């Protein structure tokens, strides 16, 4: 992560996958094939503010 430096002579640091992302060669989780038997979950919100 690029964090600001307190000194005046800061150097530029790139994220390790920045070049691949810019060039379209980066792997993203959506690009990976699903493994057979993969479980999926979805967050749900309760219609009640407190448990009954």
MIPA-864952 format. One record per residue (C-alpha): residue number from 1; residue in one letter; x, z, y. Coordinates in Angstrom, 2 decimals. Layout:
% MIPA-864952
+-----+----+---------+---------+---------+
|   i | aa |       X |       Z |       Y |
+-----+----+---------+---------+---------+
| NUM |  A |       X |       Z |       Y |
...
+-----+----+---------+---------+---------+
% end
This chain:
% MIPA-864952
+-----+----+---------+---------+---------+
|   i | aa |       X |       Z |       Y |
+-----+----+---------+---------+---------+
|   1 |  X |    0.00 |    0.00 |    0.00 |
|   2 |  X |    1.28 |   -0.79 |    3.47 |
|   3 |  X |    1.40 |    2.44 |    5.43 |
|   4 |  X |    2.33 |    2.62 |    9.09 |
|   5 |  X |    5.78 |    3.89 |    9.83 |
|   6 |  X |    6.67 |    6.32 |   12.60 |
|   7 |  X |    9.94 |    4.58 |   13.44 |
|   8 |  X |   10.17 |    1.60 |   15.77 |
|   9 |  X |   12.12 |   -0.62 |   13.36 |
|  10 |  X |    9.55 |   -0.88 |   10.58 |
|  11 |  X |    9.91 |   -3.58 |    7.96 |
|  12 |  X |    7.11 |   -5.62 |    6.44 |
|  13 |  X |    6.28 |   -4.74 |    2.85 |
|  14 |  X |    3.97 |   -6.87 |    0.74 |
|  15 |  X |    1.79 |   -5.70 |   -2.11 |
|  16 |  X |    3.26 |   -6.75 |   -5.46 |
|  17 |  X |    0.41 |   -9.21 |   -6.14 |
|  18 |  X |   -0.08 |  -10.43 |   -2.55 |
|  19 |  X |    1.63 |  -13.79 |   -3.14 |
|  20 |  X |   -0.38 |  -14.48 |   -6.30 |
|  21 |  X |   -3.62 |  -13.58 |   -4.51 |
|  22 |  X |   -2.89 |  -15.90 |   -1.60 |
|  23 |  X |   -1.94 |  -18.76 |   -3.93 |
|  24 |  X |   -4.99 |  -18.26 |   -6.16 |
|  25 |  X |   -2.93 |  -17.27 |   -9.22 |
|  26 |  X |   -3.92 |  -13.59 |   -9.35 |
|  27 |  X |   -5.89 |  -12.22 |  -12.30 |
|  28 |  X |   -9.05 |  -10.35 |  -11.44 |
|  29 |  X |  -11.20 |   -8.23 |  -13.74 |
|  30 |  X |  -14.02 |  -10.80 |  -13.56 |
|  31 |  X |  -11.63 |  -13.48 |  -14.85 |
|  32 |  X |  -10.89 |  -11.61 |  -18.10 |
|  33 |  X |  -12.95 |  -12.43 |  -21.19 |
|  34 |  X |  -15.35 |   -9.76 |  -22.41 |
|  35 |  X |  -14.34 |   -7.95 |  -25.56 |
|  36 |  X |  -16.98 |   -7.96 |  -28.29 |
|  37 |  X |  -18.84 |   -4.65 |  -28.27 |
|  38 |  X |  -18.11 |   -3.90 |  -24.61 |
|  39 |  X |  -20.57 |   -1.39 |  -23.20 |
|  40 |  X |  -21.98 |   -1.74 |  -19.69 |
|  41 |  X |  -23.31 |    0.95 |  -17.38 |
|  42 |  X |  -25.31 |    0.91 |  -14.16 |
|  43 |  X |  -25.75 |    3.80 |  -11.72 |
|  44 |  X |  -29.33 |    4.86 |  -11.13 |
|  45 |  X |  -30.88 |    6.99 |   -8.41 |
|  46 |  X |  -33.59 |    9.51 |   -9.19 |
|  47 |  X |  -36.89 |    9.15 |   -7.33 |
|  48 |  X |  -36.94 |   12.96 |   -6.99 |
|  49 |  X |  -34.58 |   14.78 |   -4.61 |
|  50 |  X |  -34.07 |   17.73 |   -6.98 |
|  51 |  X |  -34.43 |   18.21 |  -10.74 |
|  52 |  X |  -37.82 |   19.56 |  -11.83 |
+-----+----+---------+---------+---------+
% end
